[in-house]
Amino acid sequence: MSNPPVFALIDCNSFYASCERVFRPDLAKTPIVVLSNNDGCVIARSYDAKPFIKMGEPYFQIKQKLKQHGIVPFSSNYALYGDMSERVMSLIESMVPAVEIYSIDEAFADLTGIGGLDALGRQIRAQVLRCTGIPVGVGIANTKTLAKLANHTAKRLQAQTGGVVNITDPIKRDWVLRNTDVSEVWGVGRKMKLHLDTMGIKTAMDLAKADPWTLRKKFSVVIEKTARELAGTSCLELDEPDPPKQEICCSRMFGKRLTDLAPIKEAVATYMMRASEKLRAQNSLCKKVRVCIRTGMFNPDEAKYANGVVVDMPYPTDDVRLLTKAAVDALDHIYRPGFKYSKAEVMLLNLCQPGEYTDDLFAVSQPAEATRVMSVLDQINEKWGRGTLRSASVPTNPEWGMRREMMSQSYTTKLDQLWSVACK
């Protein structure tokens, strides 16, 4: 007889804020918020900041409130967060048989057939905290949806649970279901909650006991699977690695309005550098490039303008030099003087894998030399850090770069910003 499936969800607590605290232990008991690009609005909060600050609040509106409550703001430092995420996920992968990385701060693990689940959950939590400084919650259950719910309970009642909740036992599972609002169930959004309220479904237990076929007819197969999973029937397996993306986009707001063409071309070249890295990382080639620019759309005192153009590449390519030239040259056709531009975007379209497209007898294909050059470029940047080797049109410290006036150092990704330890 085969073992019933068992899943764990390991989720980092207030991940962005926790990353900042790892290197600022003096802020261990200080509320923290992290801001979006250009220090626009709040995108992450430590637990002790949540009672005072709502997600998405514009920074310029809450500066006084932050000072009033002693809350420290940080500009987003995605290089740091990405590196810390890789460290956390690598540790988790070393401790369990199979892992599905669900997002930058959470992963599902398959624990089927493993004994001592509570002890393993505590071991994972302790090991991640010891090696990275990031606190995590661990939820263990017989389905992925229940594991999500167990993880939510582990965080909500951390003082009682120690950050680990195992609800493979039906009695514990039912207690969690009875004491969890249906809005906390994975996949139940605000609109769905309103629909479920009209059916008298208020708690996770109500949804688990609802007739799956009625839910399927009234809503969708997704909510039917959610109900079945809450009742203990596993409908969701660990996902396989994601297939290659069919489009790749890199889009940023400028740190200030731009009126001249030259800095806009620098920005587009910079965005293309990043987009081409993603293209080569999934071993794809690009057939078309789309470039867009626009002004701010909300200031009534500024003239509005937006335009874009699609460029066909001479052959499917991942060569950043060719892609950058196509994108930068395309700007000449859509740029109009007299406007204050706030954003640019590059998008790689019609992506394919090598060998998936058929050329005619006379078609040109990417030279082997270009493929080797791109391989060396990626190897150097992987070893020494992104941007070590880049296109000549990509500036080091552009004036138009994003406003990140409160960004922490790149403690783990830049040699000149590593911690130094003084020995006495």
C-alpha positions in Angstrom: 0.0 0.0 0.0 1.5 3.3 -1.1 2.0 6.2 1.4 -0.5 9.1 1.3 1.0 12.2 -0.1 2.6 14.7 2.3 3.5 18.3 1.4 5.3 21.1 3.2 5.2 24.8 2.4 8.2 26.7 3.6 7.6 30.4 3.5 10.0 33.2 4.6 8.5 35.6 7.1 8.3 39.2 5.8 11.1 38.3 3.4 12.2 41.7 2.1 12.2 43.2 5.6 13.9 40.1 7.0 16.7 40.4 4.4 17.3 44.0 5.5 17.4 42.9 9.2 20.0 40.2 8.5 22.6 42.9 7.9 21.1 45.4 10.3 20.8 43.5 13.6 20.3 46.9 15.3 16.8 46.9 13.6 15.8 43.5 15.0 13.0 45.2 17.0 12.4 48.2 14.7 9.4 48.2 12.2 10.5 48.2 8.6 8.9 48.9 5.2 10.3 48.3 1.8 9.4 50.6 -1.1 8.8 49.9 -4.8 10.9 51.2 -7.8 11.7 54.9 -7.5 10.6 54.8 -3.9 7.0 54.9 -5.0 4.9 52.9 -2.6 5.1 50.3 0.2 5.5 46.7 -1.2 6.6 44.9 1.9 6.3 45.3 5.7 7.7 43.7 8.8 5.0 42.3 11.1 5.4 45.1 13.6 4.8 47.7 10.8 1.6 46.2 9.5 -0.7 47.7 12.2 0.4 51.2 11.1 1.1 51.0 7.3 -1.1 49.6 4.5 0.3 47.8 1.6 0.6 50.0 -1.5 0.5 53.3 0.4 2.5 56.0 -1.5 5.7 56.9 0.3 5.3 60.7 -0.1 2.0 60.5 1.8 3.3 58.5 4.8 6.6 60.0 5.6 5.3 61.7 8.7 3.5 58.6 9.8 6.7 56.5 9.4 8.6 59.0 11.7 5.7 59.1 14.2 5.8 55.3 14.7 9.6 54.9 14.3 9.3 52.9 11.1 12.5 52.7 9.0 12.0 52.8 5.2 14.2 51.0 2.7 14.5 51.3 -1.1 14.1 47.9 -2.8 17.3 46.0 -3.2 16.3 43.2 -5.5 19.9 41.9 -6.1 20.2 41.3 -2.3 16.7 39.7 -2.1 17.4 37.4 -5.1 20.7 36.2 -3.7 19.3 35.6 -0.2 16.4 33.7 -1.9 18.8 31.4 -3.7 20.6 30.6 -0.4 17.3 29.8 1.3 16.1 27.6 -1.5 19.5 25.8 -1.8 19.3 24.9 1.9 15.7 23.6 1.6 16.6 21.5 -1.5 19.5 19.9 0.5 17.1 18.7 3.2 14.1 17.2 1.3 13.6 14.8 -1.6 11.9 17.2 -4.0 11.1 20.9 -4.1 8.9 23.3 -6.2 10.1 26.9 -5.8 6.8 28.7 -5.9 8.0 32.3 -5.5 11.0 34.2 -4.3 10.2 33.5 -0.7 8.3 30.2 -0.6 8.7 26.6 -1.8 6.7 23.4 -1.6 8.5 20.2 -0.6 7.4 16.6 -1.1 7.7 14.7 2.2 5.8 11.6 1.2 7.0 8.5 3.1 9.2 10.5 5.5 8.8 10.0 9.3 9.3 12.5 12.0 7.6 15.3 10.2 7.4 17.8 13.1 11.1 17.3 13.9 12.0 17.7 10.2 9.9 21.0 10.0 11.8 22.3 13.1 15.1 21.2 11.6 14.4 23.0 8.3 13.4 26.2 10.2 16.5 26.1 12.5 18.9 25.4 9.6 17.6 28.2 7.4 17.7 30.6 10.3 21.2 29.6 11.4 22.7 29.7 7.9 20.9 32.7 6.4 19.3 34.6 9.3 15.9 34.4 7.5 13.0 33.2 9.7 10.6 30.8 8.0 7.3 29.2 8.7 6.6 25.5 7.9 3.2 24.1 7.2 2.8 20.3 6.7 -0.3 18.6 5.4 -1.6 15.9 2.9 -2.4 18.5 0.2 -0.7 21.6 -1.1 -3.8 23.8 -0.2 -3.8 22.4 3.3 0.0 22.9 3.6 -0.6 26.6 2.7 -3.3 26.8 5.4 -1.0 25.1 7.9 1.8 27.6 7.1 -0.6 30.5 7.6 -1.5 29.1 11.0 2.1 28.6 11.9 2.7 32.3 11.3 -0.5 33.5 12.8 0.0 31.6 16.1 3.8 31.6 16.1 4.1 32.0 19.8 2.2 28.8 20.3 3.4 26.8 17.3 7.1 27.8 17.1 6.6 28.4 13.4 5.8 24.8 12.5 2.3 23.3 12.1 1.6 19.7 11.0 -2.0 19.0 10.2 -1.7 15.5 8.7 -3.6 14.4 11.8 -7.4 14.8 10.9 -8.2 16.3 14.3 -5.6 19.0 14.0 -6.7 19.6 10.4 -10.3 20.1 11.3 -9.4 22.5 14.1 -7.5 24.7 11.6 -10.3 24.5 9.1 -12.9 25.5 11.7 -10.8 28.5 12.9 -9.7 29.9 9.5 -11.8 32.4 7.5 -12.5 31.2 4.0 -10.7 34.4 2.7 -7.4 33.0 4.0 -7.7 29.9 1.8 -5.2 29.8 -1.1 -6.9 30.9 -4.3 -10.0 32.5 -2.7 -9.9 36.2 -3.6 -12.1 39.0 -2.5 -14.7 38.5 -5.2 -14.9 34.7 -4.6 -15.3 35.3 -0.9 -18.4 37.4 -1.6 -19.9 34.7 -3.8 -19.1 32.0 -1.1 -20.7 34.2 1.6 -24.0 34.1 -0.3 -23.8 30.3 -0.1 -23.2 30.4 3.6 -19.6 29.4 3.2 -17.8 31.4 5.9 -14.9 29.2 7.0 -12.4 26.9 5.4 -14.3 24.0 7.0 -17.5 25.2 5.2 -15.7 25.1 1.9 -14.2 21.7 2.6 -17.7 20.3 3.3 -19.3 22.0 0.2 -20.4 19.9 -2.7 -17.5 19.9 -5.2 -19.7 19.4 -8.3 -21.9 22.4 -7.3 -18.8 24.5 -6.9 -17.6 23.4 -10.3 -20.8 24.3 -12.0 -21.3 27.6 -10.2 -17.7 28.8 -10.4 -14.8 26.8 -11.9 -12.8 23.6 -11.7 -10.2 25.6 -9.7 -12.5 26.2 -6.8 -13.7 22.6 -7.0 -10.1 21.4 -6.6 -9.6 23.8 -3.7 -12.6 22.3 -1.9 -11.4 18.7 -2.5 -7.9 19.6 -1.3 -9.3 21.1 1.9 -11.2 17.9 2.4 -7.9 15.9 2.1 -7.9 14.8 -1.5 -4.7 15.8 -3.2 -5.4 17.3 -6.6 -2.2 19.3 -7.1 1.2 17.8 -7.6 4.6 19.4 -7.4 5.0 21.4 -10.6 7.6 20.6 -13.2 10.0 23.4 -14.1 8.2 26.2 -16.0 8.4 26.0 -19.8 10.4 28.7 -21.5 8.5 32.0 -21.7 7.1 33.1 -25.0 7.7 36.8 -24.3 10.3 38.6 -22.2 9.8 42.1 -21.1 12.0 44.6 -19.2 10.3 47.9 -18.3 11.3 50.6 -15.8 10.3 54.1 -14.8 13.1 56.7 -15.1 14.4 58.3 -11.9 13.5 61.6 -13.5 11.7 62.9 -16.6 13.9 62.7 -19.7 13.6 65.1 -22.7 16.6 64.2 -24.8 17.0 61.1 -27.0 20.5 60.1 -25.9 19.7 59.1 -22.2 16.5 57.3 -23.4 18.8 55.3 -25.7 21.0 54.5 -22.8 18.0 53.3 -20.8 16.8 51.1 -23.7 20.2 49.6 -24.1 20.3 48.9 -20.4 16.9 47.2 -20.4 17.9 45.1 -23.4 21.0 43.9 -21.6 18.8 42.5 -18.9 16.2 41.1 -21.2 18.8 39.3 -23.3 20.3 37.7 -20.1 16.8 36.3 -19.4 16.6 35.1 -23.0 19.9 33.2 -22.9 19.1 31.8 -19.5 16.2 29.9 -20.9 18.2 29.0 -24.1 15.8 30.9 -26.4 16.2 33.0 -29.5 14.3 36.1 -30.4 12.7 36.9 -33.8 11.1 40.3 -33.0 11.8 43.2 -30.7 9.2 45.8 -29.5 10.3 49.1 -28.1 7.9 51.5 -26.3 8.3 54.9 -24.7 5.8 57.1 -22.9 5.4 60.2 -20.8 3.8 60.4 -17.4 0.0 59.8 -17.7 -1.3 61.4 -14.5 0.1 64.9 -14.3 -2.5 67.2 -15.9 0.2 69.8 -16.6 2.3 67.6 -18.8 1.7 66.8 -22.4 0.9 63.1 -23.0 2.6 60.9 -25.6 3.1 57.2 -26.0 4.3 55.1 -28.9 5.9 51.8 -29.8 7.4 50.0 -32.7 8.1 46.3 -33.6 11.3 45.4 -35.4 12.0 42.1 -37.2 15.4 40.6 -36.5 17.4 39.4 -39.5 17.5 35.9 -37.9 16.5 34.3 -34.6 19.2 35.6 -32.1 20.3 36.0 -28.5 23.1 38.3 -29.4 22.8 41.4 -27.1 24.7 43.5 -29.6 22.3 42.9 -32.5 19.3 43.2 -30.2 20.5 46.4 -28.7 21.2 48.0 -32.1 17.7 47.1 -33.3 16.1 48.5 -30.2 18.1 51.7 -30.1 17.7 52.4 -33.8 14.0 51.9 -33.5 13.8 54.8 -31.0 14.6 57.2 -33.9 11.2 56.4 -35.4 9.0 56.9 -32.3 10.8 59.7 -30.3 9.3 63.1 -30.5 11.0 66.2 -29.0 9.1 68.4 -26.6 7.8 65.7 -24.3 8.9 64.7 -20.8 9.4 60.9 -21.0 8.9 58.8 -17.8 9.3 55.2 -18.9 10.7 52.9 -21.6 10.1 49.2 -22.3 11.7 46.5 -24.4 9.9 43.3 -25.2 11.4 40.2 -26.9 8.7 38.5 -29.1 8.3 35.3 -31.1 10.7 33.4 -29.0 11.9 29.9 -30.1 14.4 27.3 -29.1 17.4 26.5 -31.2 16.3 23.9 -33.8 12.6 24.7 -33.4 12.4 26.9 -36.5 12.9 26.1 -40.1 14.9 28.4 -42.4 14.9 28.3 -46.2 18.0 27.5 -48.1 19.2 31.1 -48.3 18.3 32.3 -44.8 21.0 33.7 -42.6 21.4 32.2 -39.1 23.3 33.5 -36.0 27.0 33.0 -36.5 28.7 30.5 -34.2 31.1 33.2 -33.2 28.3 35.3 -31.8 27.0 32.4 -29.7 30.5 31.8 -28.2 30.9 35.5 -27.4 27.5 35.5 -25.6 28.5 32.4 -23.7 31.7 34.1 -22.5 29.8 37.3 -21.6 27.4 35.3 -19.4 30.2 33.3 -17.7 32.1 36.4 -16.8 29.0 38.1 -15.4 28.0 35.0 -13.5 31.4 34.8 -11.9 32.1 38.4 -11.2 28.6 39.9 -10.9 26.0 41.3 -13.3 27.3 44.2 -15.3 31.0 43.4 -15.1 31.0 43.0 -18.8 28.3 44.9 -20.7 27.5 46.8 -23.9 29.4 50.0 -24.4 26.1 51.9 -24.6 25.1 50.8 -21.1 26.3 53.4 -18.5 27.6 52.5 -15.1 25.8 55.1 -13.0 23.1 56.7 -15.2 21.5 60.0 -14.1 18.2 58.6 -15.2 18.5 55.6 -13.0 15.7 54.7 -10.5 15.5 56.7 -7.3 16.7 54.5 -4.5 17.8 57.0 -1.9 17.4 54.6 1.0 18.8 51.4 -0.5 21.0 49.1 1.7 24.3 47.9 0.5 24.7 44.8 -1.8 26.2 42.9 1.1 26.3 39.6 -0.8 26.6 40.5 -4.5 29.3 43.2 -4.7 32.9 42.8 -3.5 33.3 46.4 -2.5 30.3 46.2 -0.3 31.0 43.0 1.6 31.0 43.2 5.4 34.5 43.6 6.9 35.3 42.1 10.3 37.9 43.8 12.5 39.9 41.4 14.7 41.3 42.8 18.0 
